Amino acid sequence: MDRVPILSLGDVLLVSIQVDLQDDSVLALQEDLAEKIVATGARGVAIDISGVEIVDSFIGRMFATTAALSRVLDAETVVVGMRPAVAITLVELGLSLDGVRTALDLDKGLRILRGLAAARGLTDLDETDVLLAGEGRGVGDIGDTATGP
């Protein structure tokens, strides 16, 4: 089983999923991410799914569960880079991903996380780190599709 890498970018963790996930790798990812949030004190998590081509109901629920897990550990989550086919499949499966923020690309996702941190009065997010991390990544530049509260 391949482990999904989790990179630390200041107070943001970047999870870049570049393979189709299996049930066991999803569970390992959630465990690894929870441990990394606690170890680093991360305030934000960006999950890049631009490499994901196929989703099923389990994987769709994983996004919502991971976001809820992160919130419990005091970190906000945004899912970035969703392909149109993945979005269509999630809707067809009846998964609305309530509470999961989304953005078209990593740059927009990092801006959402910065905004959430500012709204919570957290100034830990290093804007320089976040801006540098967002350069040259993502799948589109049409506008963000932030959802949730």
Secondary structure by P-SEA (a helix, b strand, c coil): cbbbbbbbcccbbbbbbcccccaaaaaaaaaaaaaaaaaccccbbbbbccccccccaaaaaaaaaaaaaaaaacbbbbbccccaaaaaaaaaaccccccbbbcccaaaaaaaaaaaaaaaccccccaaaaaaaaccccccccccccccc
